[in-house]
């Protein structure tokens, strides 16, 4: 009986190990044609100390962290630009007052997105006949327009219908809205 791959690994992995040293010599996943192996291996030989000298560029931990922060800020700026260019460039503050302007946007090729900031969430998906309901742990509103299914919620305040209507007018002024409802908790609906 051949062993099966563990859960989450779709294909078997074959590994070659040197019996004396325990060193892995190679591996192969035949189904995807991936693998590598040592071609010329000498165990127990003397190694030149120059092999372990790095003379390339180096960053301190602080410099690396700063670089990562700058990359993160640049990515968030790019996400915000995508949102203003593809969804709405209007200020998205409603009377609650809650600013829905995102500082984090994950978007898809279909034009759907999940946007958020520290106070609010806003998402849309391509329209479907059933509508769409995210499984958020906060009270939120869902609705559909002819092209999109939408959802919005806030973290620290409860939205009312007037605030949601104001947000809709920023996002898609004058568009017909149906399947409008408030979702109190996951699995529990309230109209």
Secondary structure, DSSP 8 states (H G I E B T S, - for coil): ------TT--S--EEEE-TTT--EEEEEEGGGTEEEE-SS--TT----GGGG---S----HHHHHHHHHHHHHHHHHHHHHHHHHHT--S--EETTTEE---SEEEE-TTS-EEEE-SSEEEEEEE--SS------SS-EEEEE-SSEEEEEEESSS---HHHHHHHHHHHSTT---EEEEEEEETTEEE-
